[in-house]
Amino acid sequence: MKKSILYVLILFAGFAYAQNVFPVPTGNAVLGNGNNLFINGGVIRNNNAGGTITIDDTTTINGSLQVSDNIQASGGVTGDHGIFDEIYSGKIEIMDNMIDMIYPATSSWKEGIDFYKEKKPSLIKWGGIGATGNLVQLNRLYMTHGSNPQNSILGINILTNGNVGIGTLSPTTTLEINAGSSTFDPLGNSGLKLTQLTSGNSPTKGAMPIGVDSTGKVVRVDVGSSSGGWLLTGNPATNPSINFLGTTDSQPLVIKTNNTERLKINISGRFVFHNSDTTPVTNLNLYLGGGNDPVSLYPAGQNVLNTVVGLGSLKANTSGYKNTIFGANSLYKNTTGYENSVVGVNSMINNTTGNLNIVIGNNSMNTGTTSIQNVVVGNNALVAATTAGNYNVALGNGTLNKVTTGQYNIHLGYYTATTGITTGTRNIGIGYNAGKNLTTGSNNIMIGSENLTVTPNIVINAPISNSASNQLNIGNWIYGHNGKIAIGNFTNVAQVFSNIENANYQLIVKNGIKTEKVRVELASTNDWADYVFNDDYDLMNIDELEKFILKNKHLPNIPTASEVMKDGIDLGEMDAKLLEKIEELTLYSIGLYKENYDLKEETKNLQKENQEQQILLEELLKRVEQLESNK
């Protein structure tokens, strides 16, 4: 092959130098038998001159060779082999820079040049250059190699549109290479080796890309040492003011998978996560951030500052604002509701216009549409509130799960009952299933009881009659009824409050009270005994009092022992009665004092009179004695 190429080059060499100079033959010229032909000028042969030029040894041509007919070489040109080892009915033309060798058409090969590994007769082909190649792949320039140069897929193909293919018959770009394999390309699709762009390190994803410089040269750039790249494994020596992921124009940052938009950060900083629908308000979408939805036509201040993390949440929102949602399908139907805070799946799913609710828990408040200002912490809590279930506080799984329109209820505790408050208001429940049977009652306090049905009641850790009303029960030792309190272990607590003798008492204590101090206040000044000192008070005289005592065996207006045993005493009333007796006794004492005083004064007077009489008597005696002595 190398010799054949050399032969072609020799034909272009120009003028020939020869030992012997021959005139241009007009017939057949035969050179052989060891004779060499050196041509310093030109050799022209055409059919008009007649004959052929036959070279059977070595010919060196330094000029130009023009053949208009056939050229036959049985020995060779500048060597042991000729351009052809057989005579072909074709021609070779060498004129300036064009080579055209035409073969007769065969079943699979058309115009071109063959290169052989060995001379005839073996004809082991090494490669070829042709204008059309394989008959089934016409209109192309090809270069092939191998045992079958007719198989142009093994070499280079140049199509009429200028596309060049190496290892492919149908290049679809300016240059398409289909061959080769490596560790990083086990399927053999690399097809390109750039020996001037080698690197000491094996390539990694995101590193060492290639590109072109200002002169068009292909160069390799190590992303790890470049300020223009961003590695998946981290980047050293970064400056947040100039190194960032994002855009510098007024366009959003978009991340796609399968050529479908999945994440967008718009120019106002709003995050939008998409699934299969690119509209910002749709089911199965996840949003992070605030600001107006781009599809919203509502004015500023509406449909703003909503923070949503959850598939399908806030799907139907129109002008609702300042809603915070963490959980799938929460506030799903919300339209104008605002300032709701929801954490949980399917919570407040049917709310449309309700606002200022705080809900933490799955499926909580999932029936209400317009409820406002409820606080719910727990799964499935306040699930039945519809339109007017407002201002309720439910803390615990399932709490207040039957409330429909009830308001101002507070419940703390786990709740599993299938019954409970529906329309009741202002109830307070603390404990497991507290007040589970209460439905429409209001103004109750329930601590640890399951059986309350009517209102108002205070129940602490003890059952109370389902038909009771206005009662308190704390561990079967403190009871309340219509504002009355009974303390003690009573056999029948109902009778304690139903007895007529207890009707006027608010506190009933069994087995006594021990205290350091008791203060009793009067409802009226008339309840105290100062009336004894009034001028019109009818104080019983001592004789009457004596008669009353002798008859009744107790002071007037003081209960008997049997009465006290039966009805007890009213401390305030008894103190007033006792004071009455003390004041009466005081009046009696004052009266006795006065009488005693008068007696003392009278005694003094009598004593004085007695003394005066004694003096007179003594004077009379003296006179009598004197008269007697004068006799």
RODO-416733 format. One record per residue (C-alpha): residue number from 1; residue in three letters; z, x, y. Coordinates in nm, 3 decimals. Layout:
N
n,res,c3,c1,c2
NUM,ALA,Z,X,Y
...
END
This chain:
631
n,res,c3,c1,c2
1,MET,0.000,0.000,0.000
2,LYS,0.088,0.279,0.240
3,LYS,-0.249,0.438,0.174
4,SER,-0.430,0.115,0.234
5,ILE,-0.255,0.073,0.568
6,LEU,-0.345,0.429,0.650
7,TYR,-0.708,0.356,0.570
8,VAL,-0.711,0.075,0.822
9,LEU,-0.551,0.297,1.085
10,ILE,-0.812,0.562,1.022
11,LEU,-1.085,0.309,1.085
12,PHE,-0.938,0.261,1.437
13,ALA,-0.906,0.632,1.503
14,GLY,-1.208,0.655,1.726
15,PHE,-1.441,0.955,1.707
16,ALA,-1.478,1.156,1.386
17,TYR,-1.480,1.524,1.334
18,ALA,-1.694,1.658,1.047
19,GLN,-1.792,1.993,0.900
20,ASN,-2.149,1.878,0.881
21,VAL,-2.327,1.648,1.122
22,PHE,-2.582,1.408,0.985
23,PRO,-2.819,1.188,1.171
24,VAL,-2.767,0.816,1.156
25,PRO,-2.933,0.705,0.833
26,THR,-3.197,0.445,0.842
27,GLY,-3.173,0.363,0.472
28,ASN,-2.908,0.419,0.213
29,ALA,-2.675,0.714,0.273
30,VAL,-2.491,0.852,-0.028
31,LEU,-2.218,1.111,0.018
32,GLY,-2.051,1.248,-0.288
33,ASN,-2.013,1.530,-0.534
34,GLY,-1.735,1.686,-0.335
35,ASN,-1.909,1.664,-0.003
36,ASN,-1.701,1.543,0.293
37,LEU,-1.821,1.338,0.583
38,PHE,-1.684,1.408,0.929
39,ILE,-1.807,1.179,1.203
40,ASN,-1.736,1.278,1.564
41,GLY,-1.942,1.005,1.716
42,GLY,-2.000,0.659,1.577
43,VAL,-2.145,0.510,1.264
44,ILE,-2.342,0.194,1.304
45,ARG,-2.469,0.008,1.006
46,ASN,-2.634,-0.328,1.003
47,ASN,-2.882,-0.510,0.795
48,ASN,-3.158,-0.445,1.043
49,ALA,-3.133,-0.077,0.971
50,GLY,-3.155,-0.155,0.601
51,GLY,-2.954,-0.023,0.311
52,THR,-2.589,0.042,0.275
53,ILE,-2.337,0.317,0.340
54,THR,-2.170,0.431,0.020
55,ILE,-1.871,0.663,0.036
56,ASP,-1.749,0.793,-0.302
57,ASP,-1.520,1.071,-0.184
58,THR,-1.322,1.130,0.128
59,THR,-1.438,1.029,0.474
60,THR,-1.255,1.088,0.799
61,ILE,-1.362,0.887,1.100
62,ASN,-1.223,0.980,1.441
63,GLY,-1.448,0.749,1.634
64,SER,-1.530,0.385,1.576
65,LEU,-1.679,0.218,1.275
66,GLN,-1.877,-0.099,1.306
67,VAL,-2.006,-0.271,0.996
68,SER,-2.218,-0.583,1.035
69,ASP,-2.277,-0.626,0.666
70,ASN,-2.091,-0.477,0.372
71,ILE,-1.888,-0.162,0.323
72,GLN,-1.834,-0.022,-0.022
73,ALA,-1.595,0.258,-0.108
74,SER,-1.582,0.374,-0.467
75,GLY,-1.363,0.674,-0.396
76,GLY,-1.161,0.625,-0.090
77,VAL,-1.116,0.691,0.275
78,THR,-0.879,0.980,0.344
79,GLY,-0.744,0.969,-0.010
80,ASP,-0.798,0.891,-0.370
81,HIS,-0.834,0.516,-0.329
82,GLY,-1.068,0.312,-0.123
83,ILE,-0.999,0.015,0.086
84,PHE,-1.129,-0.190,-0.207
85,ASP,-1.168,-0.098,-0.567
86,GLU,-1.429,-0.359,-0.628
87,ILE,-1.716,-0.494,-0.433
88,TYR,-1.626,-0.827,-0.270
89,SER,-1.880,-1.055,-0.116
90,GLY,-1.709,-1.062,0.221
91,LYS,-1.680,-0.836,0.518
92,ILE,-1.433,-0.641,0.728
93,GLU,-1.481,-0.611,1.100
94,ILE,-1.293,-0.366,1.316
95,MET,-1.369,-0.425,1.676
96,ASP,-1.109,-0.318,1.930
97,ASN,-0.774,-0.478,1.828
98,MET,-0.896,-0.750,1.588
99,ILE,-0.899,-0.732,1.210
100,ASP,-1.055,-1.017,1.019
101,MET,-1.097,-0.997,0.644
102,ILE,-1.243,-1.300,0.482
103,TYR,-1.228,-1.381,0.112
104,PRO,-1.417,-1.647,-0.069
105,ALA,-1.223,-1.969,-0.101
106,THR,-1.039,-2.005,-0.430
107,SER,-0.831,-2.282,-0.577
108,SER,-0.514,-2.167,-0.404
109,TRP,-0.596,-1.896,-0.152
110,LYS,-0.805,-1.878,0.157
111,GLU,-0.855,-1.626,0.437
112,GLY,-0.637,-1.318,0.446
113,ILE,-0.567,-0.958,0.338
114,ASP,-0.409,-0.859,0.008
115,PHE,-0.201,-0.546,-0.046
116,TYR,-0.173,-0.413,-0.401
117,LYS,0.095,-0.206,-0.559
118,GLU,-0.153,-0.029,-0.788
119,LYS,-0.527,0.018,-0.799
120,LYS,-0.763,-0.179,-1.011
121,PRO,-0.762,-0.306,-1.274
122,SER,-0.386,-0.389,-1.272
123,LEU,-0.403,-0.565,-0.935
124,ILE,-0.022,-0.597,-0.904
125,LYS,0.002,-0.759,-0.563
126,TRP,0.267,-0.646,-0.314
127,GLY,0.202,-0.878,-0.023
128,GLY,-0.049,-1.016,0.217
129,ILE,-0.138,-1.133,0.567
130,GLY,-0.345,-1.441,0.618
131,ALA,-0.453,-1.698,0.869
132,THR,-0.403,-2.004,0.656
133,GLY,-0.226,-1.899,0.339
134,ASN,-0.186,-2.143,0.055
135,LEU,-0.444,-2.416,0.059
136,VAL,-0.168,-2.677,0.068
137,GLN,-0.013,-2.510,0.374
138,LEU,-0.308,-2.470,0.610
139,ASN,-0.325,-2.384,0.980
140,ARG,-0.062,-2.114,0.998
141,LEU,-0.033,-1.735,1.017
142,TYR,0.171,-1.599,0.728
143,MET,0.301,-1.269,0.599
144,THR,0.425,-1.264,0.241
145,HIS,0.546,-1.017,-0.015
146,GLY,0.636,-1.010,-0.382
147,SER,0.442,-1.060,-0.699
148,ASN,0.265,-1.362,-0.557
149,PRO,0.160,-1.322,-0.194
150,GLN,0.009,-1.667,-0.217
151,ASN,0.367,-1.805,-0.207
152,SER,0.400,-1.787,0.170
153,ILE,0.757,-1.927,0.163
154,LEU,0.869,-1.578,0.064
155,GLY,0.770,-1.427,0.398
156,ILE,0.706,-1.518,0.761
157,ASN,0.520,-1.831,0.867
158,ILE,0.395,-1.890,1.220
159,LEU,0.286,-2.245,1.291
160,THR,0.028,-2.348,1.542
161,ASN,0.306,-2.489,1.766
162,GLY,0.460,-2.141,1.792
163,ASN,0.758,-2.205,1.562
164,VAL,0.840,-1.905,1.345
165,GLY,0.998,-1.950,1.003
166,ILE,1.149,-1.681,0.783
167,GLY,1.210,-1.805,0.432
168,THR,1.091,-2.155,0.518
169,LEU,0.748,-2.319,0.535
170,SER,0.845,-2.572,0.799
171,PRO,1.045,-2.419,1.087
172,THR,1.168,-2.694,1.320
173,THR,1.275,-2.463,1.604
174,THR,1.131,-2.158,1.777
175,LEU,1.298,-1.937,1.511
176,GLU,1.440,-2.071,1.186
177,ILE,1.586,-1.842,0.921
178,ASN,1.674,-1.965,0.574
179,ALA,1.808,-1.687,0.355
180,GLY,2.108,-1.473,0.284
181,SER,2.475,-1.538,0.205
182,SER,2.816,-1.386,0.285
183,THR,3.186,-1.442,0.230
184,PHE,3.189,-1.677,0.528
185,ASP,2.863,-1.840,0.424
186,PRO,2.871,-1.877,0.042
187,LEU,2.587,-2.132,0.051
188,GLY,2.343,-1.871,0.183
189,ASN,2.267,-2.033,0.517
190,SER,2.342,-1.740,0.747
191,GLY,1.998,-1.575,0.726
192,LEU,2.055,-1.332,1.013
193,LYS,2.194,-0.980,1.037
194,LEU,2.246,-0.808,1.373
195,THR,2.328,-0.446,1.299
196,GLN,2.391,-0.362,1.664
197,LEU,2.658,-0.633,1.699
198,THR,2.892,-0.526,1.421
199,SER,3.269,-0.553,1.449
200,GLY,3.555,-0.376,1.277
201,ASN,3.723,-0.711,1.206
202,SER,3.607,-0.996,0.990
203,PRO,3.511,-1.303,1.190
204,THR,3.762,-1.585,1.225
205,LYS,3.725,-1.937,1.350
206,GLY,3.730,-1.951,1.725
207,ALA,3.677,-1.574,1.767
208,MET,3.390,-1.329,1.826
209,PRO,3.103,-1.562,1.931
210,ILE,2.763,-1.427,2.030
211,GLY,2.564,-1.499,2.340
212,VAL,2.317,-1.354,2.586
213,ASP,2.386,-1.147,2.894
214,SER,2.202,-1.151,3.229
215,THR,1.915,-0.944,3.082
216,GLY,1.868,-1.171,2.783
217,LYS,2.028,-0.935,2.533
218,VAL,2.221,-1.091,2.249
219,VAL,2.583,-0.964,2.264
220,ARG,2.905,-1.030,2.075
221,VAL,3.216,-1.141,2.266
222,ASP,3.563,-1.113,2.113
223,VAL,3.735,-1.431,2.228
224,GLY,4.074,-1.275,2.161
225,SER,4.021,-1.028,2.446
226,SER,3.828,-1.259,2.677
227,SER,3.973,-1.474,2.952
228,GLY,3.701,-1.734,2.898
229,GLY,3.806,-1.843,2.550
230,TRP,4.090,-2.043,2.401
231,LEU,4.220,-1.955,2.055
232,LEU,4.360,-2.207,1.810
233,THR,4.626,-1.953,1.717
234,GLY,4.746,-1.901,2.072
235,ASN,4.645,-1.695,2.372
236,PRO,4.831,-1.405,2.530
237,ALA,4.876,-1.327,2.900
238,THR,4.780,-1.673,3.022
239,ASN,4.816,-1.806,3.375
240,PRO,4.862,-2.184,3.388
241,SER,4.693,-2.201,3.725
242,ILE,4.363,-2.071,3.586
243,ASN,4.392,-2.098,3.206
244,PHE,4.384,-2.458,3.091
245,LEU,4.200,-2.714,2.880
246,GLY,4.023,-2.972,3.089
247,THR,3.758,-3.042,3.347
248,THR,3.714,-2.921,3.703
249,ASP,3.490,-3.207,3.813
250,SER,3.567,-3.576,3.855
251,GLN,3.519,-3.655,3.486
252,PRO,3.766,-3.749,3.211
253,LEU,3.858,-3.517,2.925
254,VAL,3.732,-3.665,2.597
255,ILE,3.810,-3.568,2.237
256,LYS,3.590,-3.707,1.961
257,THR,3.586,-3.723,1.582
258,ASN,3.271,-3.808,1.390
259,ASN,3.103,-3.819,1.731
260,THR,3.323,-4.115,1.827
261,GLU,3.561,-4.104,2.121
262,ARG,3.924,-4.097,2.004
263,LEU,4.122,-3.959,2.297
264,LYS,4.051,-3.978,2.668
265,ILE,4.249,-3.850,2.963
266,ASN,4.098,-4.015,3.267
267,ILE,4.088,-3.862,3.613
268,SER,4.412,-4.041,3.713
269,GLY,4.600,-3.891,3.417
270,ARG,4.605,-4.196,3.191
271,PHE,4.597,-4.134,2.817
272,VAL,4.389,-4.370,2.604
273,PHE,4.373,-4.341,2.225
274,HIS,4.091,-4.526,2.054
275,ASN,4.036,-4.624,1.694
276,SER,3.707,-4.802,1.635
277,ASP,3.669,-4.973,1.972
278,THR,3.624,-4.783,2.297
279,THR,3.751,-5.064,2.520
280,PRO,4.092,-4.982,2.671
281,VAL,4.239,-5.326,2.590
282,THR,4.189,-5.393,2.220
283,ASN,4.372,-5.426,1.892
284,LEU,4.444,-5.109,1.694
285,ASN,4.456,-4.890,2.002
286,LEU,4.726,-4.654,2.119
287,TYR,4.790,-4.587,2.488
288,LEU,5.008,-4.335,2.668
289,GLY,5.052,-4.344,3.047
290,GLY,5.044,-4.580,3.340
291,GLY,4.804,-4.701,3.603
292,ASN,4.556,-4.989,3.615
293,ASP,4.346,-5.047,3.307
294,PRO,3.983,-4.975,3.395
295,VAL,3.881,-5.323,3.280
296,SER,4.137,-5.494,3.502
297,LEU,4.019,-5.655,3.823
298,TYR,4.369,-5.734,3.946
299,PRO,4.484,-5.593,4.282
300,ALA,4.709,-5.294,4.330
301,GLY,5.064,-5.348,4.209
302,GLN,4.953,-5.556,3.912
303,ASN,4.883,-5.430,3.562
304,VAL,5.029,-5.094,3.660
305,LEU,5.298,-4.862,3.533
306,ASN,5.281,-4.994,3.179
307,THR,5.381,-4.739,2.916
308,VAL,5.250,-4.833,2.572
309,VAL,5.282,-4.651,2.241
310,GLY,5.177,-4.878,1.957
311,LEU,4.872,-5.016,1.784
312,GLY,4.777,-5.355,1.927
313,SER,5.061,-5.366,2.176
314,LEU,5.000,-5.527,2.516
315,LYS,4.655,-5.629,2.393
316,ALA,4.611,-5.938,2.613
317,ASN,4.782,-5.806,2.925
318,THR,4.625,-5.914,3.252
319,SER,4.863,-5.861,3.542
320,GLY,5.188,-5.772,3.370
321,TYR,5.340,-5.453,3.503
322,LYS,5.620,-5.203,3.441
323,ASN,5.637,-5.289,3.073
324,THR,5.756,-5.015,2.837
325,ILE,5.656,-5.054,2.473
326,PHE,5.710,-4.838,2.166
327,GLY,5.589,-5.013,1.852
328,ALA,5.282,-5.175,1.698
329,ASN,5.183,-5.527,1.812
330,SER,5.478,-5.559,2.048
331,LEU,5.411,-5.779,2.352
332,TYR,5.080,-5.848,2.179
333,LYS,5.008,-6.169,2.373
334,ASN,5.171,-6.072,2.700
335,THR,4.963,-6.168,3.002
336,THR,5.176,-6.166,3.316
337,GLY,5.520,-6.074,3.180
338,TYR,5.670,-5.776,3.357
339,GLU,5.948,-5.519,3.329
340,ASN,6.006,-5.579,2.959
341,SER,6.135,-5.285,2.755
342,VAL,6.051,-5.315,2.386
343,VAL,6.109,-5.073,2.099
344,GLY,6.003,-5.208,1.760
345,VAL,5.718,-5.342,1.552
346,ASN,5.605,-5.702,1.625
347,SER,5.884,-5.751,1.878
348,MET,5.815,-6.009,2.152
349,ILE,5.474,-6.046,1.989
350,ASN,5.422,-6.399,2.128
351,ASN,5.563,-6.341,2.475
352,THR,5.322,-6.436,2.751
353,THR,5.511,-6.460,3.080
354,GLY,5.869,-6.370,2.989
355,ASN,6.012,-6.081,3.185
356,LEU,6.309,-5.848,3.227
357,ASN,6.390,-5.853,2.855
358,ILE,6.529,-5.552,2.667
359,VAL,6.451,-5.558,2.295
360,ILE,6.521,-5.284,2.041
361,GLY,6.439,-5.378,1.683
362,ASN,6.154,-5.487,1.460
363,ASN,6.042,-5.853,1.478
364,SER,6.306,-5.936,1.738
365,MET,6.234,-6.213,1.989
366,ASN,5.897,-6.260,1.821
367,THR,5.879,-6.637,1.885
368,GLY,5.971,-6.666,2.252
369,THR,5.691,-6.706,2.503
370,THR,5.865,-6.734,2.840
371,SER,6.223,-6.617,2.773
372,ILE,6.377,-6.400,3.041
373,GLN,6.659,-6.148,3.079
374,ASN,6.768,-6.127,2.717
375,VAL,6.919,-5.810,2.568
376,VAL,6.855,-5.765,2.196
377,VAL,6.946,-5.472,1.972
378,GLY,6.873,-5.527,1.603
379,ASN,6.597,-5.626,1.364
380,ASN,6.504,-5.996,1.347
381,ALA,6.748,-6.083,1.625
382,LEU,6.694,-6.380,1.857
383,VAL,6.374,-6.453,1.668
384,ALA,6.366,-6.828,1.736
385,ALA,6.409,-6.830,2.115
386,THR,6.121,-7.031,2.253
387,THR,6.091,-7.123,2.618
388,ALA,6.441,-7.147,2.764
389,GLY,6.633,-6.903,2.547
390,ASN,6.747,-6.693,2.840
391,TYR,7.029,-6.457,2.939
392,ASN,7.144,-6.402,2.580
393,VAL,7.291,-6.078,2.443
394,ALA,7.238,-6.018,2.070
395,LEU,7.365,-5.695,1.914
396,GLY,7.311,-5.663,1.539
397,ASN,7.050,-5.737,1.276
398,GLY,6.970,-6.107,1.263
399,THR,7.206,-6.204,1.544
400,LEU,7.142,-6.530,1.727
401,ASN,6.839,-6.579,1.505
402,LYS,6.850,-6.959,1.539
403,VAL,6.879,-6.985,1.915
404,THR,6.592,-7.183,2.061
405,THR,6.692,-7.287,2.410
406,GLY,7.053,-7.170,2.412
407,GLN,7.155,-6.952,2.705
408,TYR,7.429,-6.711,2.808
409,ASN,7.534,-6.648,2.447
410,ILE,7.680,-6.313,2.341
411,HIS,7.693,-6.210,1.978
412,LEU,7.797,-5.880,1.826
413,GLY,7.771,-5.834,1.451
414,TYR,7.552,-5.846,1.144
415,TYR,7.417,-6.195,1.079
416,THR,7.268,-6.323,0.753
417,ALA,7.342,-6.695,0.775
418,THR,7.060,-6.947,0.768
419,THR,7.234,-7.163,1.029
420,GLY,7.368,-7.087,1.374
421,ILE,7.355,-7.161,1.744
422,THR,7.037,-7.336,1.850
423,THR,7.094,-7.495,2.190
424,GLY,7.458,-7.401,2.247
425,THR,7.545,-7.202,2.557
426,ARG,7.811,-6.957,2.672
427,ASN,7.934,-6.873,2.323
428,ILE,8.083,-6.536,2.231
429,GLY,8.069,-6.424,1.869
430,ILE,8.206,-6.099,1.727
431,GLY,8.182,-6.022,1.357
432,TYR,7.985,-6.091,1.044
433,ASN,7.823,-6.435,1.060
434,ALA,8.067,-6.540,1.331
435,GLY,8.024,-6.911,1.405
436,LYS,7.737,-6.949,1.163
437,ASN,7.774,-7.329,1.152
438,LEU,7.785,-7.372,1.527
439,THR,7.460,-7.525,1.650
440,THR,7.489,-7.711,1.979
441,GLY,7.844,-7.618,2.074
442,SER,7.923,-7.426,2.390
443,ASN,8.201,-7.222,2.547
444,ASN,8.335,-7.083,2.219
445,ILE,8.487,-6.747,2.134
446,MET,8.440,-6.652,1.766
447,ILE,8.578,-6.334,1.614
448,GLY,8.512,-6.290,1.243
449,SER,8.478,-6.656,1.142
450,GLU,8.187,-6.819,0.965
451,ASN,8.279,-7.187,0.980
452,LEU,8.291,-7.294,1.345
453,THR,8.085,-7.604,1.424
454,VAL,8.226,-7.767,1.739
455,THR,8.332,-7.659,2.084
456,PRO,8.512,-7.498,2.249
457,ASN,8.696,-7.274,2.001
458,ILE,8.846,-6.928,1.973
459,VAL,8.845,-6.803,1.615
460,ILE,8.968,-6.459,1.506
461,ASN,8.935,-6.354,1.140
462,ALA,9.044,-6.686,0.988
463,PRO,8.867,-7.003,0.883
464,ILE,8.904,-7.310,1.098
465,SER,8.814,-7.666,1.017
466,ASN,8.444,-7.735,1.061
467,SER,8.539,-8.051,1.249
468,ALA,8.804,-7.889,1.468
469,SER,8.764,-7.893,1.839
470,ASN,8.906,-7.674,2.111
471,GLN,9.108,-7.454,1.875
472,LEU,9.218,-7.096,1.834
473,ASN,9.308,-6.935,1.504
474,ILE,9.414,-6.571,1.472
475,GLY,9.499,-6.481,1.115
476,ASN,9.683,-6.805,1.043
477,TRP,9.971,-6.704,1.269
478,ILE,9.838,-6.787,1.616
479,TYR,9.674,-7.123,1.678
480,GLY,9.522,-7.283,1.982
481,HIS,9.421,-7.638,2.056
482,ASN,9.299,-7.779,2.385
483,GLY,9.472,-7.504,2.575
484,LYS,9.791,-7.522,2.366
485,ILE,9.922,-7.230,2.161
486,ALA,10.127,-7.240,1.843
487,ILE,10.280,-6.919,1.704
488,GLY,10.424,-6.906,1.358
489,ASN,10.357,-6.985,0.996
490,PHE,10.309,-7.357,0.996
491,THR,10.255,-7.561,0.680
492,ASN,10.030,-7.803,0.861
493,VAL,9.906,-7.658,1.186
494,ALA,9.716,-7.975,1.266
495,GLN,10.046,-8.169,1.283
496,VAL,10.189,-7.913,1.522
497,PHE,9.943,-8.028,1.786
498,SER,9.917,-8.389,1.678
499,ASN,10.290,-8.466,1.688
500,ILE,10.378,-8.682,1.985
501,GLU,10.685,-8.474,2.057
502,ASN,10.460,-8.169,2.109
503,ALA,10.209,-8.349,2.324
504,ASN,10.351,-8.223,2.650
505,TYR,10.400,-7.861,2.547
506,GLN,10.152,-7.581,2.583
507,LEU,10.334,-7.313,2.374
508,ILE,10.494,-7.376,2.040
509,VAL,10.680,-7.085,1.876
510,LYS,10.845,-7.099,1.539
511,ASN,11.156,-6.888,1.459
512,GLY,11.232,-6.810,1.818
513,ILE,11.135,-6.571,2.094
514,LYS,11.311,-6.248,2.177
515,THR,11.248,-6.112,2.519
516,GLU,11.422,-5.929,2.799
517,LYS,11.298,-6.158,3.066
518,VAL,11.168,-6.510,3.101
519,ARG,11.050,-6.649,3.429
520,VAL,11.008,-7.020,3.476
521,GLU,10.829,-7.160,3.775
522,LEU,10.864,-7.516,3.897
523,ALA,10.574,-7.743,3.950
524,SER,10.758,-7.918,4.237
525,THR,11.079,-7.878,4.441
526,ASN,11.182,-8.214,4.311
527,ASP,11.219,-8.057,3.969
528,TRP,11.516,-7.852,4.085
529,ALA,11.875,-7.977,4.135
530,ASP,11.909,-7.926,4.510
531,TYR,11.889,-8.300,4.544
532,VAL,12.260,-8.310,4.442
533,PHE,12.352,-8.189,4.788
534,ASN,12.156,-8.460,4.963
535,ASP,12.368,-8.704,5.161
536,ASP,12.233,-8.996,4.968
537,TYR,12.305,-8.845,4.628
538,ASP,12.513,-9.080,4.421
539,LEU,12.776,-8.856,4.275
540,MET,12.969,-9.017,3.995
541,ASN,13.340,-9.020,4.069
542,ILE,13.583,-8.854,3.837
543,ASP,13.703,-9.175,3.687
544,GLU,13.347,-9.284,3.602
545,LEU,13.263,-8.940,3.475
546,GLU,13.566,-8.945,3.257
547,LYS,13.474,-9.282,3.120
548,PHE,13.109,-9.165,3.050
549,ILE,13.227,-8.856,2.870
550,LEU,13.476,-9.048,2.667
551,LYS,13.203,-9.290,2.567
552,ASN,12.889,-9.068,2.517
553,LYS,13.046,-8.737,2.431
554,HIS,12.809,-8.549,2.667
555,LEU,12.755,-8.517,3.035
556,PRO,12.534,-8.762,3.214
557,ASN,12.160,-8.665,3.227
558,ILE,12.209,-8.400,2.955
559,PRO,12.039,-8.447,2.610
560,THR,12.254,-8.482,2.309
561,ALA,12.257,-8.229,2.028
562,SER,12.046,-8.453,1.811
563,GLU,11.789,-8.491,2.086
564,VAL,11.769,-8.116,2.135
565,MET,11.730,-8.064,1.762
566,LYS,11.451,-8.314,1.752
567,ASP,11.266,-8.251,2.075
568,GLY,11.396,-7.918,2.193
569,ILE,11.455,-7.848,2.554
570,ASP,11.246,-7.762,2.852
571,LEU,11.389,-7.442,2.994
572,GLY,11.300,-7.529,3.346
573,GLU,11.410,-7.887,3.310
574,MET,11.730,-7.791,3.128
575,ASP,11.812,-7.527,3.383
576,ALA,11.765,-7.792,3.651
577,LYS,11.991,-8.033,3.463
578,LEU,12.255,-7.769,3.407
579,LEU,12.230,-7.674,3.772
580,GLU,12.268,-8.039,3.856
581,LYS,12.595,-8.044,3.666
582,ILE,12.703,-7.721,3.826
583,GLU,12.628,-7.859,4.168
584,GLU,12.803,-8.183,4.084
585,LEU,13.099,-7.982,3.959
586,THR,13.081,-7.789,4.283
587,LEU,13.101,-8.112,4.476
588,TYR,13.390,-8.219,4.258
589,SER,13.555,-7.885,4.323
590,ILE,13.496,-7.917,4.693
591,GLY,13.645,-8.263,4.685
592,LEU,13.948,-8.138,4.495
593,TYR,13.972,-7.851,4.736
594,LYS,13.978,-8.086,5.028
595,GLU,14.233,-8.308,4.864
596,ASN,14.443,-8.007,4.780
597,TYR,14.407,-7.882,5.134
598,ASP,14.516,-8.213,5.272
599,LEU,14.810,-8.214,5.036
600,LYS,14.903,-7.868,5.146
601,GLU,14.886,-7.970,5.511
602,GLU,15.084,-8.279,5.436
603,THR,15.335,-8.070,5.248
604,LYS,15.360,-7.836,5.542
605,ASN,15.419,-8.127,5.772
606,LEU,15.675,-8.271,5.539
607,GLN,15.841,-7.935,5.513
608,LYS,15.845,-7.911,5.892
609,GLU,15.978,-8.256,5.923
610,ASN,16.228,-8.174,5.659
611,GLN,16.331,-7.866,5.849
612,GLU,16.357,-8.062,6.170
613,GLN,16.553,-8.330,5.994
614,GLN,16.769,-8.063,5.844
615,ILE,16.835,-7.922,6.185
616,LEU,16.915,-8.267,6.322
617,LEU,17.129,-8.331,6.027
618,GLU,17.311,-8.010,6.077
619,GLU,17.362,-8.094,6.447
620,LEU,17.486,-8.437,6.353
621,LEU,17.729,-8.287,6.112
622,LYS,17.851,-8.050,6.376
623,ARG,17.905,-8.340,6.616
624,VAL,18.076,-8.539,6.350
625,GLU,18.303,-8.251,6.275
626,GLN,18.371,-8.207,6.646
627,LEU,18.454,-8.570,6.690
628,GLU,18.675,-8.552,6.400
629,SER,18.853,-8.257,6.541
630,ASN,18.902,-8.424,6.880
631,LYS,19.084,-8.707,6.738
END
